[in-house]
Amino acid sequence: MGNNHTADSHGALIDEHTLDFLHKDDRDALHTRSEVGSLRATARFLWEVDFSAAVLSNRLNRCLAAKGLHAIIAFDAQLDRPLLLKAIWLVDTQQWTEVTNALKVAAQLNYCQLPITLAVADCERHDSKQAYLADVRVIALWKMVGRHVNFGGNYGRFELFDQPGGGVRALRDEPGFELDINPPLPPAHPYHTHHQ
């Protein structure tokens, strides 16, 4: 009643037919996380599946459109595979509501042009997923997008800077520009929580 599944380094065989690829609609329309988990648990050969930067870029654009972010943010076409995967995770799993609302207001006031384009340096603001998750969600996202909002004159860009020993500075990485969240946000506050 079942199919015969085997896999080796050359590809997978199902009932003696070679499986060249596994897709859903289009190749870049990847499966949901639960589908991928089920497939990886049952089909070990999928550990070797590697998507090109072009396929990941298409997936990222689909994610942006599905979340309604494509008119607000874009990602540099020069992102390599690891940064494209990071960008897909950010778009797919994180809530961008407060950040996109702030960017829309900034655009109305001519402080930025939408969509802003997040470059390699923006995506590398956090060394790891753990470093990203250690920050309050809105601050973590704003560290990536803030430099794209330019108030002009003496005010400069709305950039956020990490301070040695903890804390954040806004606008300038100088004493006197510390961002003080007082009282501290409770762990369940909507600005704090990360969705995964």
Buried (B, 14 or more C-beta within 10 A) or exposed (E): EEEEBEBEEEEBBEEEEEBEEEEEEEBBEBEEEEEEEEBEEEBEBBEEEEBEBEBBBBBBBBBBEEBEBBEBBBBBEEBEBEBBBBBBBBBBEBBBEBBBEBBBEBBEEEBBEBBBEBBEEBBEBBEEEEEBEEBBBBBBBBBBBBBBBBBEEEEEBBBBBBEEEEEBBBBBEEEEBEEEEEEEBEEEEEEBEBEE
